[in-house]
Structures are given as C-alpha cells and as structure tokens.
Amino acid sequence: MNTNESKKMPRQQPPKGYLTSTQVKERLNISGAMIANYVQQGKIKRIVSPGRKHGFYLESDVDKIVNELQTFFNNISEETTNADLENHKNRVN
C-alpha cells in the first residue's frame, strides 16, 4: 500500500434519500459538470459531510428531473406521431 492510499478516508455511503454523483450521472445520463450546473441552479440539493470534498445529492430532486425529462420526451413523441398522422392524411387526401 502506498502512502497516498493509507491517508485516504474510506468511501462513505450516501445517507438514506441521497445519491452519489455516479448514481446521479447514471440516472440522468449526464456529466459531472451538468450535475454541478443543476446544483448551482438550485434544482438538486447537495450535502457534503465535514472533512469531505465529495457530496451527496437529494434523490427526490433527481427523481423530479427524471420525471420532467420523461414527460418532455413523451410529449415530443406524441406531437411527432400526431404530426406524422396529419401529414399522412393530407397526402392521402
């Protein structure tokens, strides 16, 4: 074991209701920079334990963004489908 490894603090598990940055990136399919952007905008709450650099992210905030994105893409899909049907009707008539 090298000197740096012996000085590292053990990996901390997120408290109940919070996620790690890796979990947030996976759920939202975004980069760490985008997580920071969401935190800065106040869309995701971040907590950092004393003596730590890395924080945890409120799961309910992340879930809210997931739901907003799903709604957005579902609406686009429906609009596209409706527009395609209308275009088809116009070509047939």
C-alpha positions as CSV (number, residue, x, y, z in Angstrom):
1,M,0.0,0.0,0.0
2,N,1.5,3.4,-1.0
3,T,1.4,6.4,1.3
4,N,-1.5,8.1,-0.5
5,E,-3.7,5.1,-0.2
6,S,-3.2,4.9,3.6
7,K,-4.2,8.5,4.0
8,K,-7.5,8.2,2.1
9,M,-10.7,8.2,4.1
10,P,-12.9,5.2,3.5
11,R,-15.6,5.6,0.8
12,Q,-18.7,6.9,2.5
13,Q,-22.2,5.6,1.7
14,P,-24.9,8.2,1.0
15,P,-27.4,8.8,3.7
16,K,-31.0,7.5,3.1
17,G,-32.7,9.5,0.4
18,Y,-29.4,10.7,-1.2
19,L,-27.4,9.5,-4.1
20,T,-23.7,9.6,-5.1
21,S,-22.6,11.6,-8.2
22,T,-22.1,8.3,-10.1
23,Q,-25.7,7.3,-9.4
24,V,-27.0,10.8,-10.5
25,K,-24.9,10.6,-13.7
26,E,-26.4,7.2,-14.5
27,R,-30.0,8.1,-13.7
28,L,-29.9,11.3,-15.8
29,N,-27.2,10.3,-18.3
30,I,-25.3,13.5,-17.7
31,S,-21.7,14.6,-16.8
32,G,-20.4,15.8,-13.5
33,A,-20.3,19.3,-14.9
34,M,-24.0,19.1,-15.6
35,I,-24.7,17.9,-12.0
36,A,-22.8,21.0,-10.8
37,N,-24.9,23.1,-13.1
38,Y,-28.1,21.6,-11.6
39,V,-26.8,22.2,-8.1
40,Q,-25.9,25.8,-8.9
41,Q,-29.4,26.4,-10.4
42,G,-30.9,25.0,-7.2
43,K,-32.5,22.1,-9.0
44,I,-30.6,19.4,-7.0
45,K,-29.7,19.8,-3.3
46,R,-26.1,18.7,-2.4
47,I,-24.8,17.9,1.0
48,V,-21.1,17.5,1.9
49,S,-20.0,15.7,5.1
50,P,-17.5,17.6,7.3
51,G,-13.9,16.9,6.1
52,R,-15.1,15.6,2.7
53,K,-14.8,17.1,-0.8
54,H,-17.5,15.0,-2.5
55,G,-21.1,15.3,-1.7
56,F,-24.4,13.5,-2.0
57,Y,-27.4,14.6,-3.9
58,L,-31.1,14.6,-2.8
59,E,-32.8,11.6,-4.5
60,S,-36.2,13.3,-4.7
61,D,-34.7,16.2,-6.6
62,V,-33.1,13.8,-9.1
63,D,-36.3,11.9,-9.5
64,K,-38.2,15.1,-10.2
65,I,-35.8,15.9,-13.1
66,V,-36.1,12.3,-14.4
67,N,-39.9,12.7,-14.4
68,E,-39.7,16.2,-16.1
69,L,-37.4,14.8,-18.8
70,Q,-39.7,11.7,-19.4
71,T,-42.7,14.0,-19.7
72,F,-40.9,16.3,-22.1
73,F,-39.8,13.4,-24.3
74,N,-43.2,11.7,-24.2
75,N,-44.8,14.9,-25.3
76,I,-42.4,15.4,-28.2
77,S,-43.0,11.8,-29.2
78,E,-46.8,12.3,-29.2
79,E,-46.5,15.6,-31.1
80,T,-44.3,13.9,-33.7
81,T,-46.7,11.0,-34.0
82,N,-49.7,13.3,-34.4
83,A,-47.9,15.5,-36.9
84,D,-46.9,12.3,-38.9
85,L,-50.5,11.1,-38.9
86,E,-51.8,14.6,-40.1
87,N,-49.2,14.7,-42.8
88,H,-50.2,11.2,-43.9
89,K,-53.8,12.2,-44.0
90,N,-53.0,15.2,-46.1
91,R,-51.0,13.2,-48.6
92,V,-53.8,10.6,-48.9
93,N,-56.5,13.2,-49.5
